[in-house]
Amino acid sequence: MPRRREGRLVDLEVDILGAGIELQAEEGDFYGFALAKRIADHAGAATLTAHGTLYKALSRLAERGLVQSEWEDPAIAADEGRPRRRLYRVTGAGAVAHRAETEQRTAVAPHPRTAFA
Amino acid sequence: MSAVTLGPDDDLELEASARIRHRAAGTADAAVLAWCRWYTADLPDEVAAERRAELASDLFEEREHSGAGATGSILGRAVRGIPADLAWRGARLRRAAIGAPRGTFPLAMPALAHLAAIALVVWGGFIVWRIARSVVIRDWHGATDVAELSVAGLVLALVGSWLLVVARRRAFAGLVLAVAAYLLIRFGTYALMETSVTFTAYFSSSTAQMVLLNRVATGAAVLFFLSMAAWWTAPKAVEAAQPDEASS
């Protein structure tokens, strides 16, 4: 796993926040499998993020206040005959952190020669 | 977002929710959920219930999306996630330890108990292997009940080690392991004597010392596991120390 730099997000966290913001815009919130599927679709990957990796990262983001979660109303899950979903939302702080991280990553690195100019 | 915030009894409802299986679910799903039950077994109830319910939901949704073809993906995701599962579990246990009252040793005591249980299982396995080997080569001259009690001791040691994983069963595990320790050390030593020429020679030359050693070792091991049972009989405040675990 890549070493985390202070205040920065690791690749998976950027992917989670990015995919989460998209899903949230479409559905209002998102849950684990939908998130894993969206991340894989973006990356063009055949495999989904591992369960442990995904939920550990979501737990870490929740602790930092970048996502928040609530459990789905049990009546809705019961009506559809499935287990309850844990519904996540990217918080305002999460959206800001994602934007800042994306901008830092896409910023053009200075040409080596300019460092000696 | 049609959602609810968890109440104090909702971990039971989540456990019930986690038992719902997709019609296409197979042994792979059961194995993944069993692994989850194992690594969450001694975590606080709310934290464990949330992880199990979240994983059950993920498996259901993947089956709903891909049907029977999801088996390979489900197994692959579970195996690749094992390091993260264990790291998450470790972090949760450390957090519980930080919030625990002084003198409860929420990490050291289970670790010591697991270590002792493993040592007992290894000893029992060695004894039973020696007995089995002697029987196979027709060299067993010991009493049948010594062999039977040794095998029973190993079975009890395995059951006790399994029970030890679940926090709320640790007191009972201590009792089971105390009986196992008595059988495996008291009678296991005699079984070993029947299967080892060196041990027999040593026992014959120092009988009084060996009998004393056998009784002291048996007493110490039984006392250790009984103390463990007593330690976990009284409710510890570890679980109660972090009521907001589930909200993170």
Interface residues (C-beta under 8 A of the other chain):
Chain A: G28 D29 Y31 G32 F33 A34 A36 K37 T47 L48 T49 A50 H51 G52 T53 L54 Y55 K56 S59 A62 E63 E70 W71 E72 D73 P74 I76 A77 G81 R82 P83 R84 R85 R86 L87 R89
Chain B: M1 S2 A3 V4 T5 L6 D10 E13 L14 S17 A18 I20 H22 V32 E50 R51 A53 E54 L55 A56 S57 D58 F60 E61 E62 E64 H65 S73 G76 R77 A78 V79 R80 G81 I82 P83 A84 D85 L86 A87 W88 S248
